Amino acid sequence: MEVEVEIQKENVTKMKQLQMQSGMNMADFAKSMGVPYRTMQKWCNGTQPCREYILRLIAYKLKYDELKERVHEE
């Protein structure tokens, strides 16, 4: 049980870091990820667990969007 709580705390921290990395507010971040605002809010405040694979998908999408933007700049 304690391990699950620690994992959830780490996931909350990771989600907040991803949102900050994006440079978007939470509403825009949720919309860009195709996630309802309330769900994103619950993930970020820890009231609803966010699975590890979701974090990986969001990190992947952020990286993809960043690379896509760089290609269009060139």
Secondary structure as UniProt FT lines:
FT   HELIX           2..22
FT   HELIX           26..33
FT   HELIX           37..45
FT   HELIX           52..73
//
